[in-house]
Each structure stands twice: as C-alpha cells, then as structure tokens.
Amino acid sequence: MSSLPFPVRVAAGLVVTAVEEVQALPRTIVGLPITAVSTVLQLSMRAQQVVTELAIKGDTALEGGRPVEDAPSWARFDDDVDTARPVSTPTRPSLEQAATNGHARPTGPGAPAVGKPERTASVTPDALPGYETLTIAQLRARLRTLSVEQLTELLAWESAHADRPPFVTMLTNRIATVTAEQ
C-alpha cells in the first residue's frame, strides 16, 4: 500500500484522468456535434412532456365535475346513417363492358354467347381453385398468370357469390388491361 496521504492520491488520479481525456479529445470532438444535438433534442422533448402534463392537469381542474359527451355532435361514425339524403351506390361496368373494355363484341353464329352470369352452386371457380379464400393481396399476385377467359370467369363468380367491391374492381381493371394489350 501507498504511504502517501489520501488527498495526494486523489490529485494524482485527477491528473492521470485529465491526461487520458486530452489524449481521447480528437475522438470526442468528432462526436461532439451529434452529442450536443441529441442532448438538446432530449431536453426539448422532456420540456414538451412537462408542458403537456401540465395542460392535462389544468384541463382536469377546469372541467371540475362537468360530464363528458359520449358522442359529440360533430363526430360522424361509419355506422351512423344520414336520413336526410339517400346513400348512392357507385355503378360498376357490366360484365360485358368489363370483358370488352367498352368495345363491341362480335356477333353471329361463331360468336361467344353473351348474357348475365348465372348464379351457380359452385364453391370455387374452375379458373383458380381456392379463389374464395384468397385475400386481395394474394389475388393480385396471381392475376398476371390468368387469361381473359379465366379473369372473366372469376369476375362472374365474384359477382354471383361474394360480390366484394375490391375484388370486382381489381378483376375488372385486369380484364381491361389484358384486353387493351391484345
């Protein structure tokens, strides 16, 4: 053990620490701007939190025992029905319009039959087995591999069964795109 007095040993430790810090100064200076900005941001965030806490306490104190409205008059929710004006449903193109992209279909003895899609008891369309369980993203991933006939079959099945607007729109758009590319 050292026989030097405690204050002398502490002073020597301070000198060694000061020398180490001076040697590390070049590395410290490089990170100093980042450290300063980070500290300022932390302090400003904490100040904002304190101010917000004070505002909440002030609101609570000023409101006293005043009851809070369950549904303010200005709030509108999806399940609210406005009886003043009727709700209009957007119109979709017919199956023929979607399949032909607005162009006239060929007519005559060799032309394909045109008509309203029949409602069938089929659980899944033949064009894409498992279609009824697909999500919109899964359908989007498979669309590029399908022909116009398969897409038309899926659209007819969708219209006759689930009639989900995002699926109908996606199929209609894909039919129009493939038809335009031909």
PLY file of the C-alpha trace (Angstrom):
ply
format ascii 1.0
element vertex 182
property float x
property float y
property float z
element edge 181
property int vertex1
property int vertex2
end_header
0.00 0.00 0.00
0.96 3.56 -0.59
2.02 5.69 2.32
1.02 8.91 0.60
-1.90 10.83 2.08
-5.36 10.39 0.58
-5.65 13.93 -0.94
-2.35 13.43 -2.82
-3.54 10.13 -4.26
-6.83 11.76 -5.37
-4.89 14.61 -7.03
-2.68 12.11 -8.89
-5.79 10.28 -10.08
-7.21 13.59 -11.36
-4.00 14.31 -13.30
-4.00 10.84 -14.91
-7.69 11.23 -15.85
-7.03 14.67 -17.35
-4.16 13.27 -19.45
-6.38 10.38 -20.70
-9.18 12.82 -21.64
-6.74 15.06 -23.54
-5.50 12.02 -25.47
-9.11 10.99 -26.30
-10.06 14.55 -27.30
-9.72 14.03 -31.09
-12.21 11.15 -30.98
-14.52 13.08 -28.67
-14.52 16.22 -30.84
-15.78 14.25 -33.86
-18.87 13.08 -31.97
-19.41 16.32 -30.06
-21.90 17.93 -32.51
-24.03 14.81 -32.53
-23.94 14.56 -28.76
-24.88 18.22 -28.41
-27.82 17.95 -30.83
-29.00 14.77 -29.13
-28.90 16.42 -25.71
-30.81 19.46 -26.96
-33.48 17.24 -28.55
-33.83 15.23 -25.34
-34.28 18.38 -23.30
-36.86 19.82 -25.70
-38.84 16.55 -25.72
-38.82 16.46 -21.93
-39.98 20.10 -21.82
-42.85 19.24 -24.19
-43.84 16.31 -21.99
-43.87 18.50 -18.89
-45.97 21.18 -20.63
-48.43 18.54 -21.90
-48.74 17.03 -18.41
-49.46 20.49 -17.01
-52.11 21.12 -19.68
-53.81 17.82 -18.87
-53.82 18.64 -15.16
-55.20 22.10 -15.98
-57.97 20.63 -18.14
-58.93 18.25 -15.35
-59.00 21.06 -12.80
-61.00 23.44 -15.02
-63.58 20.85 -16.06
-64.36 20.02 -12.46
-67.37 17.74 -12.40
-68.62 18.57 -15.89
-69.71 15.36 -17.69
-68.02 14.40 -20.94
-70.18 13.82 -24.04
-70.20 10.21 -25.20
-70.60 11.18 -28.85
-70.00 14.84 -29.66
-72.41 16.36 -32.18
-69.61 16.97 -34.68
-68.41 13.33 -34.66
-69.50 11.05 -37.52
-69.13 7.29 -37.43
-69.39 4.70 -40.18
-72.49 3.11 -38.71
-74.35 6.43 -38.47
-76.97 6.73 -41.21
-77.80 10.15 -42.56
-81.55 10.04 -43.23
-81.59 13.48 -44.82
-80.03 12.28 -48.07
-80.16 8.86 -49.67
-76.97 6.86 -49.93
-75.99 6.31 -53.55
-74.14 3.22 -54.60
-71.43 3.58 -57.21
-72.20 1.98 -60.54
-69.95 -0.71 -61.88
-69.50 -1.62 -65.51
-71.40 -4.66 -66.67
-69.58 -7.91 -67.15
-69.63 -7.44 -70.90
-68.28 -3.89 -70.63
-65.53 -5.07 -68.33
-64.61 -8.01 -70.55
-64.56 -5.97 -73.75
-63.19 -2.74 -72.31
-66.12 -0.89 -73.86
-65.63 -2.37 -77.35
-68.42 -4.16 -79.19
-68.42 -7.94 -79.07
-68.55 -9.91 -82.30
-72.00 -11.21 -83.19
-73.09 -14.05 -85.39
-73.17 -17.82 -85.34
-69.50 -18.23 -84.29
-69.56 -15.51 -81.63
-69.43 -16.44 -77.96
-72.70 -16.33 -76.02
-73.27 -13.14 -74.07
-75.53 -12.95 -71.09
-75.85 -12.28 -67.42
-73.67 -14.53 -65.28
-75.60 -17.44 -63.90
-75.68 -17.99 -60.17
-74.21 -21.40 -59.60
-73.78 -23.52 -56.52
-70.06 -23.86 -57.25
-67.92 -23.44 -54.15
-64.88 -22.33 -56.10
-64.36 -21.19 -59.70
-62.54 -23.59 -62.00
-60.19 -20.84 -63.24
-58.47 -20.51 -59.86
-59.06 -23.24 -57.28
-59.22 -21.83 -53.76
-60.20 -18.38 -55.08
-62.92 -17.86 -52.47
-60.33 -17.98 -49.65
-57.78 -15.64 -51.26
-57.08 -12.23 -49.84
-56.91 -9.23 -52.15
-53.09 -9.29 -51.99
-52.96 -12.99 -52.85
-55.29 -12.44 -55.80
-53.16 -9.52 -57.02
-50.10 -11.80 -57.00
-51.85 -14.37 -59.22
-53.58 -12.06 -61.72
-50.74 -11.85 -64.26
-50.87 -15.61 -64.86
-54.57 -15.66 -65.81
-56.08 -15.30 -69.27
-59.02 -13.04 -70.16
-61.34 -16.04 -70.12
-60.18 -17.06 -66.64
-60.46 -13.47 -65.39
-63.98 -13.23 -66.84
-64.92 -16.48 -65.10
-63.58 -15.18 -61.78
-65.47 -11.89 -62.21
-68.68 -13.77 -62.96
-68.17 -15.98 -59.90
-67.39 -12.98 -57.71
-70.49 -11.12 -58.92
-72.68 -14.18 -58.34
-71.30 -15.09 -54.92
-69.31 -12.84 -52.62
-69.61 -9.61 -54.69
-66.71 -7.94 -52.83
-66.11 -4.48 -54.36
-62.27 -4.52 -54.15
-62.16 -7.92 -55.86
-64.64 -6.88 -58.55
-62.69 -3.68 -59.21
-59.36 -5.49 -59.40
-60.69 -8.16 -61.76
-62.46 -5.56 -63.93
-59.29 -3.47 -64.20
-57.16 -6.51 -65.04
-59.61 -7.62 -67.75
-59.46 -4.13 -69.26
-55.64 -4.10 -69.13
-55.23 -7.53 -70.71
-57.82 -6.71 -73.40
-56.05 -3.45 -74.21
-52.70 -5.24 -74.53
-54.08 -7.69 -77.11
0 1
1 2
2 3
3 4
4 5
5 6
6 7
7 8
8 9
9 10
10 11
11 12
12 13
13 14
14 15
15 16
16 17
17 18
18 19
19 20
20 21
21 22
22 23
23 24
24 25
25 26
26 27
27 28
28 29
29 30
30 31
31 32
32 33
33 34
34 35
35 36
36 37
37 38
38 39
39 40
40 41
41 42
42 43
43 44
44 45
45 46
46 47
47 48
48 49
49 50
50 51
51 52
52 53
53 54
54 55
55 56
56 57
57 58
58 59
59 60
60 61
61 62
62 63
63 64
64 65
65 66
66 67
67 68
68 69
69 70
70 71
71 72
72 73
73 74
74 75
75 76
76 77
77 78
78 79
79 80
80 81
81 82
82 83
83 84
84 85
85 86
86 87
87 88
88 89
89 90
90 91
91 92
92 93
93 94
94 95
95 96
96 97
97 98
98 99
99 100
100 101
101 102
102 103
103 104
104 105
105 106
106 107
107 108
108 109
109 110
110 111
111 112
112 113
113 114
114 115
115 116
116 117
117 118
118 119
119 120
120 121
121 122
122 123
123 124
124 125
125 126
126 127
127 128
128 129
129 130
130 131
131 132
132 133
133 134
134 135
135 136
136 137
137 138
138 139
139 140
140 141
141 142
142 143
143 144
144 145
145 146
146 147
147 148
148 149
149 150
150 151
151 152
152 153
153 154
154 155
155 156
156 157
157 158
158 159
159 160
160 161
161 162
162 163
163 164
164 165
165 166
166 167
167 168
168 169
169 170
170 171
171 172
172 173
173 174
174 175
175 176
176 177
177 178
178 179
179 180
180 181
